[in-house]
Structure formats: structure tokens, C-alpha cells
């Protein structure tokens, strides 16, 4: 249609008629003469609107799901972080409690033996130069450590220092097959040499082939001159088996070490040896039920009849 004067007049007329119809419809309410036309239009257009809404709703729902997914993921990430932090705090607390007990046990052992120790933490296991049973500790020459110092923990003998750097040191464990230390039986004093056997019990060769020894007997370090490489009196382990060696000049026994070499964490390096040999003072107390007479702590206590005057 061309834009002429007549067309403009027609448009104005149609607009006025539309406003008039709207006014009549509003004033008429439910009785409006246009109600029938409106209902007819609704019956025709309603299904079309429903179909359009049905097509649009899944898309809108998907968009809302994508939008909400970001919020849910953020909340999940936050909960995950909080749980991780909580676990770390609990782990740190448990580790602190465990380390405190290790330190207390080690200081008690050092105090019983008269040893002056430098506490150190295990920071590595194994040596780069071979397959030896070794650990690396976080103390070295800057802390006064030197080669051939005895290393202990709260249970007993750990090993000896073999190499020293300014801030670290390597310790050869008593479980290493190349490890050797002089040992002494509790009470009786029989001496011998202990050698590591990896994960197996330590092997002890007692110098006296007729030595009286049995399962359950305990051993400590014999000690070296000037306390290097071993100070005396450090608990070594408990006799597990006495091997039959008839006719031999020495006696072989297998000993279960006190120290758990695969669970080392906090150790102590003996920087000053004791003034006197502590003998068996560092060994843990023997339970009363199994305590025996001196020289044979596992033997039952014999009953002694009361003495009477005269013979």
C-alpha cells in the first residue's frame, strides 16, 4: 500500500476503532459483547501457545540446569576443600601426638643410660650408592655430628653414622647385613658379636660356646673405646632362638630387635657417651610375673624356706 493521505486516514481510523473496542471490552467485563470473540480466539490460539511453551520449557530448563550446575559445583568444591583441610589438621594433630611420645621415650632411654643425644628426624630411607639398610636424618656436622656416632630411639639401638654432611647424615641400620656390633647378655655378661640380616632377626655369635642362654633373654651393646662407634648399655633385642651348635667354640642365637626399622621417624644421635657403663639399666623393666633372680631375669623365683636357729 502506498503512503497516501487516504491510507494514513484509514490507519488512524483503525487505531481509533481498536481503542474503542478495548474500552468497551474492559467496561463490559464478563458481559462484554466481545467475550465470545475473545473466547473463540483463545480456543484457536491456546493450543498453539501450549505447543510453543512445551517446546521452549526444556530449553529453559536446560539453561537453568547449566546455570545451577556451576553453583552446585562451587559448593561441592568448597566442601571438598574443607574436608581436606580438616583431614590435614587431624593428621597433623595425630602426628604431633605420636612424635611427642617418640621424643619422650627417647629422652627416657637417654636419661637411663646417661647419654647426651641430638634429636633428628628421618627424612629419607635407603642410600643412593647401594642397597644398604640406611636412613638419612636432618642433622649433620653443623649440629656437631661426626662419623661413627651411635644412633638410638626410644626402644634401643638404631645403628651408627657412616657419612656426614653439613645438614644431613647417613645412618647404617643395625638390620643391615654389613652391620656388626659387640653385645652382652643381660645379667650373666656373656659377650658376642651381632650382625644384621635385613628383615630377619639379628644373628649373634656368642664367644662362649657353652654359654647358658635361652629364648627371652635380653642383650645390650657391649660398648666401644671412647664410645665410638657404640656406647655401652643400649638395648639390642630379645633372644628368639638358640641354634644347636654342638662342638663349636661359639654359640649362635637369633635375636628379635627392639627397634622397628621400617617405622623409624624420630631418632637420637649420642653426641656424648655416658661417664660410666649403665650395664642393664636402660633395659625396660621385666614384668613381675616373669622376673627372676639376678643373672637370670626370666627364671621363676624359687621359694626359700625360713631359716631356723642352728643346724
Legacy VTK file of the C-alpha trace (Angstrom):
# vtk DataFile Version 3.0
C-alpha trace
ASCII
DATASET POLYDATA
POINTS 311 float
0.000 0.000 0.000
1.356 3.439 -0.993
1.753 6.080 1.661
-1.111 8.417 0.634
-3.400 10.686 2.509
-6.218 8.143 2.293
-4.045 5.336 3.718
-2.983 7.492 6.643
-6.608 8.363 7.395
-7.506 4.656 7.276
-4.725 3.789 9.743
-5.874 6.488 12.169
-9.451 5.228 11.865
-8.407 1.625 12.607
-6.427 2.704 15.684
-9.417 4.645 16.989
-11.713 1.659 16.420
-9.230 -0.617 18.267
-9.126 1.708 21.279
-12.912 1.882 21.265
-13.217 -1.906 21.267
-10.696 -2.257 24.086
-12.634 0.338 26.146
-15.945 -1.427 25.540
-14.389 -4.804 26.453
-12.882 -3.513 29.690
-16.104 -1.772 30.810
-18.238 -4.750 29.882
-16.268 -7.233 31.994
-17.742 -10.753 31.802
-20.808 -9.357 29.937
-18.706 -7.696 27.273
-20.136 -8.095 23.755
-16.605 -9.046 22.693
-16.371 -12.010 25.132
-17.457 -14.513 22.510
-14.824 -13.322 20.066
-12.177 -13.413 22.776
-13.112 -16.986 23.740
-13.031 -18.058 20.125
-9.588 -16.591 19.696
-8.425 -18.315 22.879
-9.696 -21.686 21.684
-7.810 -21.223 18.417
-4.587 -19.734 19.785
-4.419 -21.695 23.103
-3.103 -24.967 21.620
-0.546 -23.014 19.641
0.661 -21.257 22.813
0.843 -24.554 24.738
2.831 -26.171 21.950
5.227 -23.231 21.860
5.598 -23.329 25.662
6.229 -27.082 25.552
8.988 -26.552 23.022
10.566 -23.679 24.940
10.376 -25.140 28.517
13.006 -27.917 28.047
15.433 -25.389 26.626
14.797 -23.013 29.504
15.151 -25.866 31.995
18.456 -26.907 30.423
19.722 -23.334 30.629
18.687 -23.160 34.304
20.403 -26.526 34.961
23.622 -25.272 33.407
23.431 -22.107 35.464
22.709 -24.018 38.701
25.376 -26.628 37.943
28.081 -24.013 38.350
26.695 -23.104 41.773
26.457 -26.754 42.864
29.995 -27.488 41.648
31.332 -24.481 43.521
29.635 -25.696 46.692
30.974 -29.211 46.166
34.482 -27.832 45.623
34.173 -25.803 48.815
33.045 -28.835 50.836
35.894 -30.900 49.365
38.427 -28.229 50.359
37.000 -28.016 53.871
37.138 -31.808 54.286
40.733 -31.889 53.017
41.768 -29.147 55.440
40.054 -30.972 58.303
41.813 -34.234 57.467
45.150 -32.420 57.309
44.535 -30.841 60.714
43.617 -34.211 62.223
46.648 -35.875 60.628
48.920 -33.104 61.922
47.444 -33.487 65.383
47.921 -37.271 65.372
51.466 -36.899 64.038
52.295 -34.338 66.726
50.987 -36.632 69.470
52.919 -39.608 68.067
56.121 -37.600 67.698
55.822 -36.260 71.237
55.599 -39.822 72.561
58.627 -40.855 70.480
60.601 -37.940 71.902
59.551 -38.768 75.462
60.563 -42.420 75.010
63.912 -41.443 73.505
64.702 -38.944 76.266
63.774 -41.540 78.889
66.139 -44.041 77.263
68.907 -41.433 77.034
68.378 -40.425 80.640
68.548 -44.022 81.868
71.841 -44.581 80.044
73.387 -41.190 80.777
73.625 -40.410 77.044
73.597 -36.871 75.676
71.652 -37.020 72.423
70.867 -34.789 69.472
67.330 -35.400 68.248
66.860 -35.738 64.489
64.102 -36.691 62.098
64.336 -39.352 59.413
63.933 -37.650 56.017
64.880 -40.486 53.655
65.275 -44.260 53.585
67.912 -46.122 51.603
71.156 -44.953 50.063
71.728 -43.804 46.506
75.033 -45.664 46.313
73.683 -49.144 47.003
71.062 -51.350 48.557
72.137 -50.928 52.165
69.660 -50.596 55.002
70.226 -46.923 55.738
68.337 -43.777 56.663
69.121 -40.097 56.196
68.492 -37.717 59.098
68.105 -33.929 59.101
71.159 -33.195 61.276
74.813 -33.074 60.288
78.202 -31.578 61.017
76.636 -28.165 61.662
74.904 -29.829 64.627
78.105 -31.407 65.962
77.617 -34.839 64.405
80.587 -36.886 63.237
81.160 -40.320 61.764
80.778 -43.409 63.994
78.311 -41.976 66.474
75.686 -44.290 67.996
72.077 -43.729 66.930
69.178 -44.786 69.177
65.463 -44.285 69.578
63.063 -44.883 72.461
63.309 -48.663 72.078
67.017 -49.220 71.593
69.828 -49.472 69.057
69.091 -47.999 65.602
72.594 -48.021 64.089
75.654 -45.835 63.598
76.510 -42.798 61.479
78.585 -43.587 58.386
78.709 -40.294 56.447
78.099 -36.717 57.483
77.197 -33.593 55.504
76.669 -30.088 56.910
72.913 -30.529 57.442
72.322 -34.272 56.976
73.866 -37.613 57.919
73.542 -41.216 56.784
72.903 -43.924 59.369
73.701 -47.599 58.749
70.877 -49.524 60.414
71.534 -52.439 62.738
69.443 -54.581 60.369
71.952 -54.158 57.524
73.937 -57.345 56.671
77.133 -55.307 56.839
76.415 -54.100 60.373
78.406 -55.533 63.304
78.328 -54.571 66.976
79.601 -56.042 70.215
76.783 -57.189 72.511
76.407 -58.563 76.022
73.783 -60.801 77.618
71.834 -59.268 80.457
72.909 -60.366 83.894
75.369 -63.139 83.046
77.603 -60.910 80.943
78.360 -63.323 78.085
79.587 -61.307 75.117
79.445 -61.753 71.365
79.000 -60.024 68.040
75.689 -59.082 66.420
75.119 -58.873 62.674
72.075 -57.629 60.776
70.070 -59.885 58.494
67.694 -57.458 56.831
64.074 -58.177 57.738
65.111 -61.376 59.564
66.186 -61.499 63.233
69.740 -60.411 64.015
72.386 -63.132 64.208
74.533 -63.216 67.342
77.699 -65.244 67.781
78.454 -65.652 71.474
82.136 -66.191 72.114
81.452 -68.875 74.723
80.039 -71.980 73.043
78.828 -73.233 76.442
77.064 -70.049 77.410
73.734 -70.591 79.153
71.165 -68.726 77.073
67.503 -69.284 76.257
64.630 -67.648 74.401
63.542 -64.472 76.122
66.998 -63.440 77.336
67.912 -59.842 76.514
71.028 -58.193 75.107
72.596 -54.736 75.203
75.558 -53.171 73.416
78.938 -54.009 74.902
80.366 -50.605 74.022
83.484 -49.388 72.227
86.527 -47.452 73.338
85.579 -43.798 73.913
82.019 -44.703 72.913
82.789 -44.905 69.190
81.062 -46.344 67.307
78.896 -47.747 70.100
78.148 -46.585 73.603
77.506 -49.317 76.197
74.159 -50.431 77.579
71.862 -49.682 74.604
69.081 -52.310 74.361
69.542 -54.518 71.285
66.821 -57.162 71.388
65.421 -60.380 72.822
66.645 -63.904 72.112
64.198 -65.638 69.793
66.036 -68.877 69.038
69.152 -70.700 70.183
70.651 -72.721 67.353
72.212 -76.094 68.055
75.985 -75.885 67.507
77.449 -78.947 69.260
81.214 -78.973 69.397
81.527 -75.372 68.203
83.625 -72.830 70.053
80.870 -70.230 69.671
77.092 -70.321 70.130
74.699 -68.874 67.549
71.460 -67.218 68.618
68.813 -65.279 66.736
67.628 -62.038 68.294
64.458 -60.033 67.616
65.485 -56.334 67.668
63.619 -53.897 69.877
63.647 -51.269 67.119
61.153 -51.435 64.237
63.453 -50.361 61.418
60.662 -49.884 58.873
58.845 -47.376 61.107
61.624 -45.013 62.138
60.726 -41.342 62.426
62.467 -39.604 65.333
65.925 -40.759 66.439
68.676 -39.549 68.720
72.403 -39.358 67.976
74.579 -39.895 71.056
76.946 -36.923 70.950
78.411 -37.502 74.453
78.848 -41.063 75.837
77.986 -41.908 79.454
80.629 -41.426 82.143
80.089 -44.975 83.384
78.681 -48.136 81.811
74.926 -48.225 82.578
75.039 -52.041 82.282
71.402 -53.231 82.161
69.783 -50.042 83.486
68.428 -48.973 80.086
66.508 -52.205 79.515
62.768 -51.934 80.173
61.526 -53.403 83.446
60.768 -57.115 83.384
57.126 -57.902 84.238
56.839 -59.079 87.834
55.334 -62.413 86.782
58.445 -63.320 84.773
61.114 -61.590 86.833
63.690 -63.959 88.254
66.803 -63.919 90.294
69.714 -61.698 89.300
71.611 -63.067 86.344
68.568 -64.974 85.065
65.665 -62.496 84.878
63.310 -64.917 83.131
63.698 -67.733 85.665
60.941 -68.248 88.244
61.695 -67.094 91.749
62.492 -70.072 93.916
60.837 -70.315 97.311
63.327 -70.051 100.157
62.434 -71.900 103.365
62.666 -69.834 106.520
65.893 -70.270 108.472
65.888 -71.754 111.905
68.379 -71.226 114.602
71.235 -73.687 114.419
71.956 -76.598 112.048
LINES 1 312
311 0 1 2 3 4 5 6 7 8 9 10 11 12 13 14 15 16 17 18 19 20 21 22 23 24 25 26 27 28 29 30 31 32 33 34 35 36 37 38 39 40 41 42 43 44 45 46 47 48 49 50 51 52 53 54 55 56 57 58 59 60 61 62 63 64 65 66 67 68 69 70 71 72 73 74 75 76 77 78 79 80 81 82 83 84 85 86 87 88 89 90 91 92 93 94 95 96 97 98 99 100 101 102 103 104 105 106 107 108 109 110 111 112 113 114 115 116 117 118 119 120 121 122 123 124 125 126 127 128 129 130 131 132 133 134 135 136 137 138 139 140 141 142 143 144 145 146 147 148 149 150 151 152 153 154 155 156 157 158 159 160 161 162 163 164 165 166 167 168 169 170 171 172 173 174 175 176 177 178 179 180 181 182 183 184 185 186 187 188 189 190 191 192 193 194 195 196 197 198 199 200 201 202 203 204 205 206 207 208 209 210 211 212 213 214 215 216 217 218 219 220 221 222 223 224 225 226 227 228 229 230 231 232 233 234 235 236 237 238 239 240 241 242 243 244 245 246 247 248 249 250 251 252 253 254 255 256 257 258 259 260 261 262 263 264 265 266 267 268 269 270 271 272 273 274 275 276 277 278 279 280 281 282 283 284 285 286 287 288 289 290 291 292 293 294 295 296 297 298 299 300 301 302 303 304 305 306 307 308 309 310
